Amino acid sequence: MSHSYQRALSIKQQTVDWRRQFHRHPELSFAENRTSAFITDRLREFGLEVETDVGKTGVVGLLRGEPDWPCIMLRFDMDALPLSEQNQVDYCSQEQGRIHACGHDAHMAIGLSVAKLLSESPEKPRSTIKFVFQPAEEIGLGAKAMIADGVLENPQPDFALGVHVWNERPIGWVGASSGAVMAGSDVFSLRITGKGGHGAAPHQSTDPIVAAAQVINGLQTIVSRNVDPLDQAVVSLGSIHGGEAKNIIPEEVQIGGTLRFYNETTQQLLHRRINEIVNGTLAAMNCKGDFVLNQSTKPVINDSALTLRAIKAFQSLSLGLTIDTNYRTLISEDMAYFLNMVPGVFLFVGCGSLDQDKRFPHHHGCFNIDEECMTIAVAFLLEMVEELDHETV
């Protein structure tokens, strides 16, 4: 058992208590006011320099080190989801229709635990450690808001580290892959306008429902027929709305969806083909369209050299972890914006129950974690800080 794990183990109950405190009081994107205040109070108790209202509700804590040593940024997201909790535990959400169902409660508890251990250590890091507690990850806007408010300045980070507890994999598994590990994400919406009329006289109308069906079928051919089979992408339709009565052809139909990709070339291909299919299909069906395509997040890309050091850090914990160096997912994360500007890594720590029947996916009302994952994550970040604290800049 490594020294870093022993340190993490010494604060395990406090980590759990903090996580459950956050879990009881989840707050949505850019409304994390109680959460931010709690984090601010704890960081000040630890003696850190604290800046609040960064990116609206974000908090930054600075454990200042020595001149000419690196600045290591540790990032933790804070927001919850607009979903009702279905778990039966004594720390259930007390906020109606809100739940931490993506592990952000655990991330914040991990961050506070690392801050406490490093600030109270008799041998503090020579590097400056910048603790970034970020709002609004779930809507993809928090990282950009903090960057706009100068989170990557004064001091500028030399490295950026983050972890995500991951219910898709069991406790004892970690994901540490280089390159693109989480997908970029775009969203689109399309309003198709035809000419309404009586369902018994379709020849007198221009049916937007039939046009929408043709568009949807066309979009489903992009990944299977246009994307390189050795690449990966997703085009998913998540909403369709049109019509109020069974015997009336409506005036319009609205559809919406998301795209996922790992590189800019694939993203541009998806954009081009979607526009071609939408425009061509609507022209053929004699309908008009109002099409909007917005970029949400970039792909999360891990630095290859730092990934190797992260693997070494996980191995140094001596916990017999299963280290997966080929894992990636088409889920997106706005940690991407930090890693686009600062060399860094974003790692996954398995938090799922060994009993598959008790394991529910992220964004589910029964989502929960094996809290041992937090001790592993705390130990890993301590190990990484120690690993990076051996070099000057």
Secondary structure, DSSP 8 states (H G I E B T S, - for coil): --HHHHHHHHTHHHHHHHHHHHHHS---TT--HHHHHHHHHHHHHTT-EEEEEETTTEEEEEE---TTS-EEEEEEE---BS------STT---STT-B--SSHHHHHHHHHHHHHHHHH-SS--SSEEEEEEE--TTTT-HHHHHHHTTTT-SS--SEEEEEEEEEEEETTEEE--SEEEE-EEEEEEEEEE-B-EETT-GGGSB-HHHHHHHHHHHHTHHHHHTS-TTS-EEEEEEEEEE-SSTTEE-SEEEEEEEEEESSHHHHHHHHHHHHHHHHHHHHHTT-EEEEEEEEEE--EEE-HHHHHHHHHHHHHT-S--EEESS--BS---THHHHHTTS-EEEEEEEEE-SSGGG---TTSTT----THHHHHHHHHHHHHHHHHTT---
